[in-house]
Amino acid sequence: MKVFKYCLTIIAFLSLVSCTSLGVNLPSYDKLLKAQTEQDGRACVRQRNIRGYGMLDDNVISINVGGKHSYYLVTTLYQCNSLQTSFSAGFKGDFLELCGGGRDKILTSEESCPIKSIFEFESREEAFATFENVDEIRRDLRKKAQEEANEQAVSKNDKNDKNDKNAE
C-alpha cells in the first residue's frame, strides 16, 4: 500500500509540474531591460526609418532602422502572438514616431499590441547580447524556482512517509 501511495504521489507531482507553471512571478523582460540598459524605455523611432522587425519572444520585438542608432528592442504590454505568423505589421504612433509608454501600437491583421517600452542600441549585436543576457537571467530564475519546488515536493513526500510509518 505504501509503495502504491508513493508512486501515485510521484505521478501526480510530475503531472502537475509538467502541465502547470510554477506560479513564480519572474521579472518581465521590460523590467530586466530597464535594469540592464539603464534606459527608461521611452525611446522613440521614426516610422519611416523602420527597415524590418523580428520576434524575440511573445512580447519582445527587435526593430532595425537606418541611421545612427540602428537597433531597438520593443516590449509590448501583453503577448503579441500574431506577429509570429503575420506576413506584415503596421505601426501606429503619434507624429510619425513610435514611442514607449503604452500609447503607440504594433498592428497585425489579428490584433493590436500596445508598446510598453522601446530601448535604443547602437548595433544589432549590442541589442541581441542584451536580450540574451536578460533571457538567461529569466532562465536561471525559472530553474532555481523549479529546483525549489522539487525540493519541497521531496520534503513533503518524506514527511508523508514518516507519518505513514507512525500511523502503523
Backbone hydrogen bonds, N-H to C=O, Kabsch-Sander energy under -0.5 kcal/mol:
donor,donor_aa,acceptor,acceptor_aa,energy
5,K,1,M,-2.5
6,Y,2,K,-2.6
7,C,3,V,-2.8
8,L,4,F,-2.7
9,T,5,K,-2.3
10,I,6,Y,-2.3
11,I,7,C,-2.6
12,A,8,L,-2.5
13,F,9,T,-2.5
14,L,10,I,-2.7
15,S,11,I,-2.3
16,L,12,A,-2.3
17,V,13,F,-2.7
18,S,14,L,-2.3
19,C,15,S,-1.7
20,T,16,L,-1.7
26,L,24,V,-1.3
32,L,28,S,-2.3
33,L,29,Y,-2.9
34,K,30,D,-2.2
35,A,31,K,-2.0
36,Q,32,L,-2.7
37,T,33,L,-2.7
38,E,34,K,-1.6
43,A,118,I,-1.7
45,V,98,L,-2.7
47,Q,96,L,-2.4
49,N,46,R,-1.4
50,I,47,Q,-1.3
51,R,64,N,-3.5
52,G,64,N,-1.3
54,G,62,S,-1.9
56,L,60,V,-2.9
57,D,60,V,-1.7
60,V,57,D,-1.1
61,I,74,V,-3.0
62,S,54,G,-3.1
63,I,72,Y,-2.8
64,N,52,G,-2.7
65,V,70,S,-2.1
66,G,49,N,-1.3
70,S,68,K,-1.0
70,S,122,E,-0.8
71,Y,121,F,-1.6
72,Y,63,I,-2.2
73,L,119,F,-2.2
74,V,61,I,-3.5
75,T,117,S,-2.5
76,T,59,N,-1.7
77,L,114,P,-2.4
80,C,58,D,-3.1
83,L,80,C,-1.3
84,Q,81,N,-1.3
85,T,82,S,-0.6
86,S,82,S,-1.4
90,G,107,L,-3.1
92,K,105,K,-2.9
93,G,91,F,-0.6
96,L,93,G,-0.6
97,E,94,D,-1.8
98,L,45,V,-3.0
100,G,43,A,-1.5
101,G,116,K,-1.3
102,G,115,I,-2.0
104,D,99,C,-0.6
105,K,92,K,-2.7
106,I,113,C,-2.3
107,L,90,G,-3.3
108,T,111,E,-2.7
113,C,106,I,-3.2
115,I,104,D,-3.1
116,K,75,T,-2.8
117,S,75,T,-1.5
118,I,41,G,-2.6
119,F,73,L,-2.9
121,F,71,Y,-2.7
127,A,123,S,-2.0
128,F,124,R,-2.9
129,A,125,E,-2.4
130,T,126,E,-2.1
131,F,127,A,-2.3
132,E,128,F,-2.8
133,N,129,A,-2.1
134,V,130,T,-2.3
135,D,131,F,-2.9
136,E,132,E,-2.3
137,I,133,N,-1.9
138,R,134,V,-2.1
139,R,135,D,-2.4
140,D,136,E,-2.7
141,L,137,I,-2.3
142,R,138,R,-2.4
143,K,139,R,-2.6
144,K,140,D,-2.4
145,A,141,L,-2.1
146,Q,142,R,-2.3
147,E,143,K,-2.5
148,E,144,K,-2.3
149,A,145,A,-2.3
150,N,146,Q,-2.5
151,E,147,E,-2.4
152,Q,148,E,-2.2
153,A,149,A,-2.2
154,V,150,N,-2.5
155,S,151,E,-2.5
156,K,152,Q,-2.4
157,N,153,A,-2.4
158,D,154,V,-2.6
159,K,155,S,-2.1
160,N,156,K,-2.4
161,D,157,N,-2.6
162,K,158,D,-2.1
163,N,159,K,-2.3
164,D,160,N,-2.4
165,K,161,D,-2.1
166,N,162,K,-2.0
167,A,163,N,-1.8
168,E,164,D,-1.2
